[in-house]
Structure formats: structure tokens, C-alpha cells
Amino acid sequence: MIHPLPLADLDPRPQPPEPPLPSDCCDSGCDPCVNDTYAEELAYYRQALAAWKSRHPDSE
């Protein structure tokens, strides 16, 4: 018998990106720097979270 999955399982809340460790940046001006990549991932996460919250208005 097939059991339907709860909506939360089909549309899980986005998880924030893991921030880089201070030692991950070598301060050599890399392009892209790990901090730049993290900033982009964080912006994407915030957009995804806002969209998720609009689909789940009863969430915190």
C-alpha cells in the first residue's frame, strides 16, 4: 500500500549554507573568494526561504 508523504517531506524547509571557517580564506584576493561564494549561497538561501515561507504561511 502506498502512503502519501506529508507536504513537509515533499517541500522541505531550505537549510542555510555552512559558513566558511576563518582559515578557509587565504586573504590572497582569490576570485572567487570562499567568502564571496558563501555570500552568494546565503543570498540564494534567503530567497529560497522566503519562497518556502510563502508556500508554508503557518510556519514559524
C-alpha positions in Angstrom: 0.0 0.0 0.0 1.3 3.4 -0.9 1.2 6.0 1.8 1.3 9.7 0.8 4.2 11.7 2.1 3.4 14.7 4.3 3.7 18.0 2.5 6.8 18.9 4.6 8.6 15.9 3.1 7.8 16.9 -0.4 8.8 20.6 0.2 11.4 20.6 3.0 12.5 23.9 4.5 15.7 25.2 2.9 18.8 24.8 5.0 21.3 27.7 5.4 24.7 27.2 3.9 27.6 26.4 6.1 29.8 29.4 6.7 33.4 29.1 5.8 35.9 28.7 8.6 38.2 31.7 9.1 41.1 29.6 8.0 39.3 28.8 4.7 40.2 32.3 3.3 43.8 32.7 2.4 43.5 36.6 2.1 45.2 36.4 -1.3 42.4 38.0 -3.3 41.1 34.8 -4.9 38.3 35.2 -7.4 36.0 34.0 -6.2 36.9 34.0 -2.6 35.2 31.4 -0.3 33.6 34.4 1.4 32.2 35.6 -1.9 30.8 32.1 -2.6 29.3 32.0 0.8 27.6 35.4 0.3 26.1 34.2 -2.9 24.9 30.9 -1.3 23.4 32.9 1.6 21.5 35.2 -0.8 20.1 32.2 -2.6 19.2 30.6 0.7 17.3 33.7 1.8 15.4 33.8 -1.5 14.6 30.1 -1.2 13.5 30.5 2.4 11.2 33.5 1.6 9.6 31.4 -1.2 9.2 28.4 1.1 7.6 30.6 3.8 5.1 31.9 1.3 4.2 28.3 0.5 4.0 27.5 4.2 2.4 30.5 5.9 1.7 28.6 9.1 5.4 28.0 9.7 7.2 30.0 12.4 
